[in-house]
Amino acid sequence: MNNSAGCPASATVCNGSSCVLPESSFNNILSVVLSTVLTVLLAMVMFSMGCNVEIKKFLGHIKRPWGICVGFLCQFGIMPLTGFILSVAFDILPIQAVVVLIMGCCPGGTASNILAYWVDGDMDLSISMTTCSTLLALGMMPLCLFIYTKMWVDSGTIVIPFDNIGTSLVALVVPVSIGIFVNHKWPHKAKIILKIGSITGAILIVLIAVVGGILYQSAWIIAPKLWIIGMLFPLAGYSLGFLLARIAGQSWHRCRTVALETGMQNTQLCSTIVQLSFTQEELNLVFTFPLIYSIFQLAFAAIFLGIYVAHKKCHGKNNAGFPDSKDIETVSKSSLYKENGGFQPDDK
């Protein structure tokens, strides 16, 4: 078309002084780059998480699975149900409810293992729960989404991208299995990989926040409802996980472990699944929720840790558990593993 009106050379339509310019491809390119980088970095984090799993101890917990069963009920029973109740109670958009449910179905991350160590939890149980929930998420996340989003799907309000979610989970669960194998064959190298993975996880969180903030600036302009849900959701996870573990007769240090594994979700995994599964228009409505959840889960975890450390100092360094007439624990290393069929520490 003749560009006699002084329109830019890149204009696709010119009518007098009115021009139509092609949409800038910068955001599209940046979105593709972000998706690729997120997938690679998260695969490294999941790989390093697998390097933290010892097959012998993991199989020991599988043979005596009571603690893992309680964790499974919390992870894929309490959390998705809580997410559904909060979504309906606050009447958020269906697409936002889906992301809340995805967060509720995500497994625990490596941060829960670190915090379990700081609160004198059962480290073997924590790592086993994280590994099992990561592997089981491959089937449980689509199942929970199918159950809890049925009211919106049947009405034609939303379409769940199960194929994208499934592909993302498969691509990110495989590195965990490889990491377990590496730790079995080359345990010394696995420890180095684990340290690198921890640093990568921190970089991943910052990258999601910064680049996501650039790509989806309007996503930060959201209704207060999502902030409230982001605050209540991890708090409910911590509290209900601890309560259910105690009702199931678990010891205090295991209750603390289950609580952390329940409330502390793998927000990096959630962000990556959301990024890979939804369109840019949908991401403008939901991308910030995993970041909001991450802020509050870390804040509450820090408060709980502070309370535990203060309690421990007040009652003496040798009293790691809360006093209970039916369950008086000692802090000798072997006793922590004898409780409820746990592991004996390695002799060194």
Secondary structure, 3 states (H helix, E strand, C coil): CCCCCCCCCCCCEEECCEEECCCCCHHHHHHHHHHHHHHHHHHHHHHHHHCCCCHHHHHHHHHCCHHHHHHHHHHHHHHHHHHHHHHHHCCCCHHHHHHHHHHHHCCECHHHHHHHHHCCCCHHHHHHHHHHHHHHHHHHHHHHHHHHCHHHHHCCCCCCCHHHHHHHHHHHHHHHHHHHHHHHHCHHHHHHHHHHHHHHHHHHHHHHHHHHHHHCHHHHCCCHHHHHHHHHHHHHHHHHHHHHHHHCCCCHHHHHHHHHHHHCECHHHHHHHHHHHCCHHHHHHHCCHHHHHHHHHHHHHHHHHHHHHHHHHHCCCCCCCCCCCCCCCCCCHHHHHHHHHCCCCCCC
